[in-house]
Amino acid sequence: MADNHNDSALIPTKIPIPVPLSNTFSPVSLQGPFQLPTLLGVFCSLHRTEHAPDTRRLYETVIRRFMHFWQTTHPDLSFNSELMVSWKEDLQITCVPGTNRPMTLKSQQLYLSLIRNFSGWLHAHRYIRFNPMESIRGPKIRPGYKRDSLTTEQVQRVLAVCDDTKPQGIRDKALLYVLLKTGIREISVSRANVGDIRTTPDGWVFDIQGKGRKAKDEIVVLVPEVKTLLDRYLETRGAPHADEPLFLTMGVRQGHRLTTRTIRFLITQALRLASVKTSLTPRITGHSLRHTAATMALDNGAPLTAVRDMLHHASISQTNQYLHTQNRIREGAERLITQY
């Protein structure tokens, strides 16, 4: 989505909304009647400078979708709690675009959170007298992960489907190895450049730009076998410059940076070819590679804090969910029930 889109095309220009209490805190000079599209443009502009491109696009997409909902379903409502409750209820019955699958609870929570931020910004700058999202809570999500990790045997089968006698197979195997051995997200792989791999006195590391980050200010450790596969892949490209993408497309549109969508497709394709992902294993997805890295690290004695740092979790409680799931299965009380 282009940054210079015309918000007014989707947003009503004369929606009843409280007049701003004061222009003192206004980031723009308002002239005439209060216009919400103006503030929407300012809000999105601020997020263009504060967040990574993917986060900015998400903000703009969600807010535009909310405005479209407002315009088409409740144009008579003010920017109030009644509108927010209606928005929340609509998300519960909304399907993922292009499918008949309902929106996940996590997605509903994210959408509500972004509108809460926008509403809070309007209130903080005194454009509205109260924050109508303040009393609206997102759906409750039970702790735990919705994806399964792979076994060692499954990992070997997935890697075996890569034909490493051909450049594309060499690339795919290096890609899978990076994901399985570092636990980084697809977005970090997509953003990676050749020059992000560097050596330190303690070994090779990989500078990454994590989810929602503006800079490559995080690292993962590259163990020798991963570095060897990456070197082999880069050799197929001759002598790539440091600022070139680490992973490139091949085939008709060769030479372009791999997008997250393409990376996800390559992972899913490998999982299916290895018969790891089937109709009977819906919990196996591309994200399972990240879960596999965390689970295997814990299995082999890595401290919980080290796994947290590898996954770049904001809280140790996120990482602890892996350990809880493992212990719940291995130490389940069900195993001690009297045999009948």
N, C-alpha and C positions, 0 to 999 in steps of 0.2 A: 504494500500500500504506500503510495507516495505521501511524503510529509506535507505537501502543499495542497491537500485535498480541500474541497469547498464544503465546510461543515454545514452551511446554511441550506444546502440542497436537501439534507435529510432532517434538519432540525426546525421546528416551528419557530418563527421569528416573533410571535406575539403571544407566548404562553403566559397565563397569569402567574406571577411569581412575586413575592414580597419585594418592595422597593428597597434598595440598599440603605442601611442605616446611615452610612457615611462613606464618602469617597476618600477619606483620609488615608485608609490602608489600601486603596485601590492600586493595582499594578498598571492600570491604564486610566486614561482620562475619559470618563464617560460623558457623552453629550446627548441630550434628549432622553427618550424613554429607555428604561432598563432593558437591555437585550441579552438574553442568555447565550446566544451563539458567540457573542464577543468574548464572554468570560470562558466559554469552552475552548475557544481558540487560544486564549492566554494560558489556561491551565495546561493544555496539551503542549504549548510552546515551552513552558517551564519544564515539563517532563522530557522534552527532546534534549535538553541539556543536562538533566540529572540522571537519566537512565540509559541503559543499553538499547540499541535499535529495536530488538525484539520486544522488550518491555514497553517501549514507547508505542509500538504498533498495537500491542495488546490493549493498552490504555485507550487508545483512540478507537479501536474496534469495539470494545465493550461499551464505551460511553456513547458512541454513535448508535449502537444497537439499542441502548437504553432510551436514547432520544427518539429513535424510530418507534419503539414500543409506546412511548408516551404520546407521540403524535397520532398514532394509528388506533390506539385503544382508549386513551383517557385524555384527550386534548382539553377537556373541561376542568381537569384537576390542577390544583396548584402544586408546587414542589413541596409536598408534605408527606406525612407518614402514611396516609392512605394510598398514595401513589407508590410508595416504597413497598408496602405490603403486597400490593397488586403485582409489582415487579418480581418480588420473591416467589409468589404463587405461580407466575408465568414461567419462571425458570424451572420449576418443578415438573412442568408438563412439556417443556420445550425439548425438541429432538436435536441431536448434533446435526449441523448442516449437511445435507446430502445423504442422510441415513434416517432410519426409523428407530435409532437407539436414543433413549432418554439421556439427558445431560447427567454426568456423574455428580455425586454430592460434592466432590472436590472442586469441580468446575463451577457449580452453583455458588459455593463458598467464595471462590476467587472472584466471580462476577460481582457478588454483593460487596466484597471487600473493596474493589476498585471504585464502585459507585459511592461507597462510604467515604473513601478518601476524597473524591471530588466534592461530595456534600460537605465534608469537614473543611475543605479548603474554602468553599463559599462562605461557610460560617465564620471561619477564622479571619477572613477579610471583610466580615460584616456586610456581606451582600444579602444574607438571610438572617432572620432573627433567632433561629434555632436550627440544629442539625436533625432533619427528619429521619436520618439513618441511625441515630444514636440508640434507638430502642429496638432496632431490627437486628435479629441474630441470625447467623447462618445455620445451615443444617449441622447436626451433630455427626461427627465422623469418628467411628471407633478407632482407637490406635491400632496400628499393625499395618503390614504391607499387603497389597493386593496382587503382588506378582511373586512367582516362585523363582528360586535360583536353580541353576543347572548342576547336575552331578558331574564328577570328573569324567565319567564315561560319555556323557552327553557333550561335554566340552570337546572331547577328542573327536567325536563324530562331526561336530559342527566345523572344526578346523580342517577335518579331512575332506570336506566337500570343496575346499578351495584348491584349484588346479595350479600349484605353484611352479608349473613349467611354463606358464604364460603370465605376461605382465599384469593382467587383471586379477588373476588368482593370487599373485604375489601381493598386490595392493590390498585385496580383500582380507587375506590372512593377516597382514600387518595391522589393518584396521581392527579386526576382531581381537587380535592379541592386545592391542592398546586398550580397548574397552574392558577386556577380561582381566587384564593385569594391573589396571590403574583405577577402575571403577568410575572414570570420568563420564560426564554426560555427553550426549550426542552433540549438543550445542557447542561444547568446548572443543570437540574434535573438528567440527565445521569451521570454527574460528581460528584454528591452529595454523601457524606458518612454519616453514622449514627451520627458520632461525630461532624458533621457540625451544628447540632442543639444545641444551648446553651442558657442559661438564662442570663439576665442582670437585673439590678435594675428596669428597666422599662418594662420588659417582655421578651418573648422568641424571638430569632432571628435565622436566618438561614444564615450561611456563604456560599456564592456561588462564583463559578468561572465563570465569564461571558464570552460572545463570544469574542474570541481573547485575553483573559487574560491568564497569566501564573500562577497566584496564586488565592486563594480564598480570595480576598481582598474587596469583596462587600457583602452587607447584604440585606435581606428582612425581614420584620416583620412577625412573625407567630402569628396570632390572636388565641384566645383560641380554637375555633372550629376546626381549622386546626391542632393544636397541639394534640387535643383529638383524631382526626382520625389517625394521624401519630402514636400516642402511641398505639392505638388499632391494627394497622397493625404490628407494631414492636413486639407486644405481641404474634402474631401468629408465630413469628420466634424465640421465646424463649428469649434469652438474647444476641442479636447480639453485636459484638465488635464495638468500635468506628470507626475503619478503614474499616469496611465492607460497601459495597454500600448501599445507602438508599433504593433503589428499586431493587428487584431481579426478574429474570425470574422464571416462574413456568412451570410445565408440563414436557415434555421429557428432555429439557435442563435447568432444574431448577438450581437456585443458582448462576446465572451469572448476572453481571451488565446489567441493561436495556440500550440498545443503543438508540440513537435518532430515528433510523428507527423503532424500536419496540414501543417506546413511541408514535410516530406519528401514527403508526398502531392502537394502543389501543385507542387513542383519536378519530381517524376517525371511528373506529368500534362503539364506544359509540355514536358518533354523528349520525351515520346511524341507529343504533338500536332505537334511540330516534326520528327518522324521522326529525331530524334537518338538516342533510345534505342529500340532494336529488339532482336529476338531474336539479331541478329548483333553487337550491341554490349553484351555483358554487363558490360564494364568501365566503362560510362558509368552513373553513379548520381548521386544528389543531392550526394554528396561531391565529384563532379567539378567543381562550381562553385568550390570552395575550391582545387582543383588548378589550375583555369583561371586564377584570380587570381594564384597564385604563378608559374605558367609564363609568363603574359603580362608580368608585372612584370619577370621575369628577361630575357625576350626583348627588352624595351625598355630594358634597361640598368640596372635597379635593382640596387644592391649586395646581395650575399647577406645581409649583416647587416640591411639594411633590410627584406628579405623575411622574415627570421626574426622581426623585431620585429612585422611586420604579422600574421604567423600565430601569434605568441606561442608559438613553439617553445621548449622548455626548453634545447635544445642546437642549435648550428649544424649538427651532423651530420645532424639531421633535415631541415633545409632543404636541405642540400647534396645530398640524394638527388634533388631536382628537377633540380639542375644536372647531376648525374651522368647521369641518365636522358636529358636533352636531348643532352649531349655524346656519350653512347654511341650514340645514333641518328644524329646528324649527322656524327660523325667515325668511324663504324664502319669497322673495317679491312676488312669485307666489301666495301666500295665500291672497294677498291684491288686486289682479286684480279684477276688477268689474265683478260681476256675470252676466251671460247672460241667 
